[in-house]
Amino acid sequence: MRLLTQFSALVLALAMATTAWAQACPGSPSPIVSQPLPPPPMGRDLRKLIAPGGTVEKVAGGFLFTEGPVWHPSGQLFFSDIRGNKTYKWNPKEGVTPYREPSNKANGLAFDPQGRLVFCEHSGRRLSRLEKDGRIVTVVDRYQGERLSSPNDLAITPDGSIYFTDPPHNLPKGEAREIDFSGVYRLRPNGEMQLIDKEMDGPNGLAFSPDRKTLYVADTTKQQLWAFDVAADGSASRKRLFAETTPTWEPGALSRPDGLKTDVRGNVYVAVVETGVWVFDKNGRHLGIIPVPEKTANVAFGDADSRTLYITASTGLYRIRLKNRGWVVGK
């Protein structure tokens, strides 16, 4: 009963904060979309990971569909608005400003070892990169001569390898699918494309463990999280089920995993569309759910100490302070 009371208080506080924010910024945000499937209260194990006084706070709103957050050491968060066809950047002093428009409906974003921003483009059906001179160039757009479908998310390792997912769910209208499976790939620094997996229905978000020996991939369609062993040469093998996001408190309901990240202790933070941010320990044990006021798409650690979890969710950008530092794949 005490946990239910705490959860109700948290939801009420979020609603009051959202109302106050909307009144302070009339005309800028679009209405909050209520979660269709409220999660159960945060458990004790999850509360141990939340910083004292940490609550979900709205940073900005008024977007169409936010995704792909990534923190830059300069103190800025970059993120996508897929349906708005824009990439934005945000910092505490200037707020939100457009960064790339149009973005070819970019989704996942990541910085390579040279500090260049790499985009997963839906309408471009490619990975692209912003060069230092301002040019947008194609990184890869084909596998074995056939066009990619709609690259979704990516992770880049220090050697420059790009691991990414390519489901067909966001093919540009009127364009045909050329690859007959949903792929998880590694693009090696020499340009060679390696197929890691072709058996998932909807490969989506992906992230590495802190030691880079495990690659996690979300299958949104099946509501599953998979893990692969990553060898010293960067190859991935031994696929195994890591966890599932099916809601035990309401069997049969949708609860689809999307983007994910890990902290320095190996905990996995998964944006689950209908229910918020699910957190698992490194062994796949479910620690609890961070409730978010909108449908949740992706997460990224940020701020100077990497202890803030930024959350892209439908029309808004949110954040919550945590105790553990987030782990950045390029470090």
C-alpha positions as CSV (number, residue, x, y, z in Angstrom):
1,M,0.0,0.0,0.0
2,R,2.8,2.4,0.8
3,L,4.4,1.8,-2.6
4,L,1.1,2.4,-4.4
5,T,0.7,5.6,-2.5
6,Q,4.3,6.7,-3.4
7,F,3.6,5.9,-7.1
8,S,0.3,7.8,-7.1
9,A,2.1,10.8,-5.6
10,L,4.8,10.6,-8.2
11,V,2.2,10.5,-11.1
12,L,0.4,13.5,-9.5
13,A,3.6,15.4,-9.1
14,L,4.5,14.8,-12.8
15,A,1.1,16.0,-13.9
16,M,1.3,19.1,-11.8
17,A,4.8,19.9,-13.1
18,T,3.7,19.4,-16.7
19,T,0.7,21.7,-16.2
20,A,2.9,24.4,-14.6
21,W,5.4,24.1,-17.5
22,A,2.7,24.5,-20.0
23,Q,1.3,27.6,-18.3
24,A,4.8,29.1,-18.2
25,C,5.4,28.4,-21.9
26,P,2.0,29.0,-23.5
27,G,1.7,27.9,-27.1
28,S,5.0,26.0,-27.3
29,P,4.3,22.5,-26.1
30,S,1.7,20.1,-27.6
31,P,-0.5,18.2,-25.1
32,I,1.0,15.3,-23.1
33,V,-0.1,11.9,-24.3
34,S,-1.1,9.7,-21.4
35,Q,0.5,6.4,-21.0
36,P,-1.9,3.6,-22.0
37,L,-0.4,1.1,-19.5
38,P,0.7,2.6,-16.2
39,P,3.6,0.6,-14.7
40,P,3.7,-0.7,-11.1
41,P,5.5,1.3,-8.5
42,M,9.3,1.6,-8.5
43,G,10.7,-1.3,-6.5
44,R,13.3,-0.9,-3.8
45,D,16.1,-2.2,-6.0
46,L,15.4,0.5,-8.6
47,R,15.2,3.2,-6.0
48,K,18.7,2.4,-5.0
49,L,19.8,3.7,-8.4
50,I,17.9,7.0,-8.3
51,A,19.8,10.0,-6.9
52,P,18.3,11.5,-3.7
53,G,15.3,13.6,-4.7
54,G,15.6,12.4,-8.3
55,T,12.3,12.6,-10.2
56,V,11.4,12.7,-13.9
57,E,11.6,16.3,-15.1
58,K,10.4,17.7,-18.4
59,V,13.2,19.6,-20.2
60,A,11.5,20.6,-23.4
61,G,8.4,19.9,-25.5
62,G,6.4,20.7,-28.6
63,F,8.0,18.1,-30.9
64,L,6.4,15.5,-33.0
65,F,8.3,12.3,-32.2
66,T,11.6,12.5,-30.3
67,E,14.4,9.9,-30.6
68,G,18.1,9.2,-30.8
69,P,19.5,11.2,-27.9
70,V,23.3,11.5,-27.6
71,W,25.4,13.7,-25.3
72,H,28.4,15.6,-26.5
73,P,31.3,16.5,-24.1
74,S,30.8,20.2,-25.0
75,G,27.8,20.1,-22.7
76,Q,25.0,19.6,-25.3
77,L,22.4,16.9,-26.0
78,F,21.6,16.1,-29.6
79,F,18.4,14.4,-30.5
80,S,16.1,13.6,-33.4
81,D,12.5,14.6,-34.2
82,I,11.7,12.0,-36.7
83,R,8.3,13.1,-37.8
84,G,9.4,16.8,-37.7
85,N,12.3,15.8,-40.0
86,K,14.8,17.7,-37.8
87,T,17.8,17.1,-35.6
88,Y,18.0,19.4,-32.5
89,K,20.6,20.3,-29.9
90,W,19.9,21.3,-26.3
91,N,21.9,22.9,-23.6
92,P,20.9,24.5,-20.3
93,K,21.8,28.1,-21.4
94,E,20.3,28.2,-24.9
95,G,17.6,25.6,-24.6
96,V,16.6,23.8,-27.9
97,T,17.9,25.0,-31.2
98,P,17.6,23.3,-34.7
99,Y,20.8,21.6,-35.8
100,R,20.0,19.8,-39.1
101,E,16.9,20.4,-41.2
102,P,15.8,18.5,-43.1
103,S,17.3,15.4,-41.5
104,N,16.0,12.7,-43.9
105,K,13.9,11.6,-40.9
106,A,17.0,10.7,-38.9
107,N,16.5,8.4,-35.9
108,G,19.6,7.1,-34.0
109,L,22.6,9.4,-33.5
110,A,26.2,8.8,-32.4
111,F,29.5,10.5,-32.5
112,D,32.4,8.7,-34.1
113,P,36.0,8.7,-32.7
114,Q,36.8,11.9,-34.7
115,G,33.8,13.7,-33.1
116,R,31.6,13.6,-36.2
117,L,27.9,13.1,-35.8
118,V,26.6,10.0,-37.6
119,F,22.8,9.6,-38.4
120,C,20.5,6.7,-39.0
121,E,18.3,8.0,-41.8
122,H,14.9,6.5,-42.5
123,S,14.0,8.4,-45.7
124,G,17.6,8.3,-46.9
125,R,17.9,4.6,-46.2
126,R,21.5,5.0,-45.1
127,L,23.9,6.0,-42.4
128,S,25.2,9.5,-43.0
129,R,27.9,11.6,-41.4
130,L,28.3,15.4,-40.8
131,E,31.8,16.3,-41.9
132,K,33.9,19.0,-40.3
133,D,33.3,21.2,-43.3
134,G,29.5,20.9,-43.0
135,R,29.0,18.4,-45.8
136,I,26.6,15.4,-45.2
137,V,28.2,12.3,-46.7
138,T,27.0,8.7,-47.0
139,V,28.7,6.2,-44.7
140,V,26.8,3.1,-45.9
141,D,23.6,2.5,-47.8
142,R,23.8,-1.0,-49.1
143,Y,24.5,-4.6,-48.0
144,Q,25.7,-7.0,-50.8
145,G,24.5,-4.5,-53.4
146,E,20.9,-4.1,-52.0
147,R,19.7,-0.9,-50.4
148,L,19.2,-0.8,-46.7
149,S,15.6,-0.5,-45.5
150,S,15.4,2.1,-42.7
151,P,18.4,2.2,-40.4
152,N,17.2,2.7,-36.8
153,D,19.9,2.9,-34.1
154,L,23.6,2.6,-33.8
155,A,26.6,2.3,-31.5
156,I,30.2,3.2,-32.5
157,T,33.3,1.7,-30.8
158,P,36.7,3.4,-30.4
159,D,38.1,1.6,-33.5
160,G,35.5,3.2,-35.6
161,S,33.3,0.1,-36.1
162,I,29.6,1.0,-36.4
163,Y,27.0,-1.5,-35.1
164,F,23.5,-0.7,-36.3
165,T,20.0,-2.1,-36.8
166,D,18.0,-2.0,-40.0
167,P,14.3,-3.1,-39.7
168,P,11.9,-2.3,-42.6
169,H,9.2,-0.6,-40.5
170,N,10.0,3.0,-41.6
171,L,10.6,2.5,-45.4
172,P,9.8,5.7,-47.3
173,K,6.3,5.7,-48.7
174,G,6.2,4.1,-52.2
175,E,9.7,2.6,-52.0
176,A,10.3,-1.1,-52.2
177,R,12.1,-3.2,-49.7
178,E,15.3,-4.8,-51.2
179,I,16.6,-6.9,-48.3
180,D,14.2,-9.6,-47.2
181,F,15.2,-9.7,-43.5
182,S,15.7,-7.3,-40.6
183,G,19.4,-7.0,-40.0
184,V,21.8,-6.3,-37.2
185,Y,25.2,-5.2,-38.8
186,R,28.7,-4.2,-38.1
187,L,30.4,-1.8,-40.5
188,R,34.1,-2.2,-40.0
189,P,36.5,0.7,-40.3
190,N,37.7,-0.7,-43.7
191,G,34.1,-0.5,-45.1
192,E,33.3,-4.2,-44.9
193,M,29.8,-5.0,-43.8
194,Q,29.3,-7.9,-41.5
195,L,25.9,-9.4,-40.8
196,I,25.5,-10.1,-37.1
197,D,21.8,-11.3,-37.1
198,K,18.9,-11.7,-39.5
199,E,16.4,-13.6,-37.3
200,M,14.8,-10.8,-35.3
201,D,11.5,-9.3,-36.4
202,G,12.2,-5.8,-35.3
203,P,15.7,-5.1,-34.2
204,N,15.8,-1.6,-32.8
205,G,18.0,-0.1,-30.0
206,L,21.4,-1.5,-29.2
207,A,24.1,-0.9,-26.6
208,F,27.3,-2.4,-25.2
209,S,28.2,-3.5,-21.8
210,P,30.9,-1.5,-20.0
211,D,33.6,-4.0,-20.9
212,R,32.4,-4.1,-24.5
213,K,32.2,-7.8,-24.4
214,T,28.4,-7.9,-24.7
215,L,26.1,-6.3,-27.3
216,Y,22.5,-5.9,-26.3
217,V,19.8,-5.6,-29.0
218,A,16.1,-4.9,-28.5
219,D,13.6,-6.7,-30.7
220,T,10.7,-4.4,-30.4
221,T,8.2,-6.6,-32.2
222,K,8.8,-9.6,-29.9
223,Q,9.2,-7.6,-26.7
224,Q,12.6,-9.2,-26.1
225,L,16.2,-8.1,-25.4
226,W,19.0,-10.2,-26.8
227,A,22.7,-10.4,-25.9
228,F,25.7,-11.3,-28.1
229,D,29.2,-12.1,-27.1
230,V,31.7,-9.6,-28.7
231,A,35.2,-10.9,-29.4
232,A,38.4,-8.9,-29.3
233,D,38.2,-8.5,-33.1
234,G,34.7,-7.0,-32.9
235,S,32.8,-10.0,-34.2
236,A,29.6,-10.9,-32.4
237,S,28.3,-14.4,-31.7
238,R,26.4,-16.7,-29.2
239,K,23.1,-15.0,-29.4
240,R,21.0,-15.5,-26.3
241,L,17.8,-14.1,-24.7
242,F,18.7,-11.5,-22.0
243,A,15.3,-10.4,-20.9
244,E,11.7,-9.8,-21.9
245,T,9.5,-6.7,-21.4
246,T,6.1,-8.3,-21.2
247,P,4.1,-6.7,-18.4
248,T,3.3,-9.4,-15.8
249,W,0.8,-7.1,-14.2
250,E,-1.3,-7.0,-17.4
251,P,-0.7,-10.1,-19.5
252,G,-1.0,-9.7,-23.2
253,A,-0.5,-5.9,-23.2
254,L,2.0,-4.3,-25.5
255,S,5.3,-3.2,-23.8
256,R,7.8,-2.8,-26.6
257,P,11.5,-2.1,-26.0
258,D,13.2,0.6,-28.1
259,G,16.4,2.4,-27.3
260,L,18.8,1.4,-24.5
261,K,22.0,2.3,-22.7
262,T,24.1,0.9,-19.8
263,D,25.7,2.4,-16.7
264,V,29.2,1.7,-15.4
265,R,28.0,-1.1,-13.2
266,G,26.4,-2.9,-16.2
267,N,22.8,-2.1,-15.5
268,V,20.7,-1.8,-18.7
269,Y,18.2,1.1,-19.1
270,V,15.6,0.3,-21.8
271,A,13.1,2.8,-23.1
272,V,9.9,0.7,-23.4
273,V,7.3,2.5,-25.5
274,E,4.1,1.9,-23.5
275,T,5.5,1.7,-19.9
276,G,8.6,3.9,-19.3
277,V,12.2,3.1,-18.7
278,W,12.8,-0.5,-17.6
279,V,16.0,-1.2,-15.7
280,F,17.8,-4.6,-15.6
281,D,21.0,-5.6,-13.8
282,K,23.8,-7.2,-15.8
283,N,22.3,-10.7,-15.2
284,G,19.0,-9.7,-16.7
285,R,17.1,-9.4,-13.4
286,H,14.4,-6.8,-13.7
287,L,14.9,-4.0,-11.1
288,G,11.9,-1.9,-11.9
289,I,10.4,0.8,-14.1
290,I,10.9,4.5,-14.2
291,P,7.5,6.0,-15.2
292,V,7.5,8.6,-18.0
293,P,4.4,10.7,-18.8
294,E,4.6,9.9,-22.6
295,K,5.3,7.0,-24.8
296,T,9.0,6.4,-24.4
297,A,11.5,5.9,-27.3
298,N,15.2,6.2,-26.2
299,V,17.6,7.2,-23.5
300,A,21.1,8.7,-23.1
301,F,23.4,9.6,-20.2
302,G,24.5,13.1,-20.0
303,D,25.8,16.1,-18.0
304,A,29.4,16.6,-16.9
305,D,29.2,13.7,-14.5
306,S,27.2,11.4,-16.8
307,R,24.7,10.8,-14.0
308,T,21.6,12.3,-15.7
309,L,19.5,10.0,-17.8
310,Y,17.9,11.9,-20.7
311,I,14.7,10.4,-22.1
312,T,13.1,11.1,-25.5
313,A,9.4,10.4,-25.3
314,S,6.9,11.4,-28.0
315,T,6.5,15.2,-27.9
316,G,8.9,15.7,-25.0
317,L,12.5,15.5,-23.7
318,Y,12.8,14.4,-20.0
319,R,15.6,13.7,-17.5
320,I,16.2,12.1,-14.1
321,R,19.3,12.1,-11.9
322,L,20.8,8.8,-11.1
323,K,23.6,7.6,-8.7
324,N,25.7,5.6,-11.2
325,R,27.5,7.2,-14.1
326,G,26.4,6.2,-17.5
327,W,28.9,4.4,-19.7
328,V,29.9,5.9,-23.0
329,V,30.9,3.4,-25.7
330,G,33.6,5.6,-27.2
331,K,35.6,5.9,-23.9
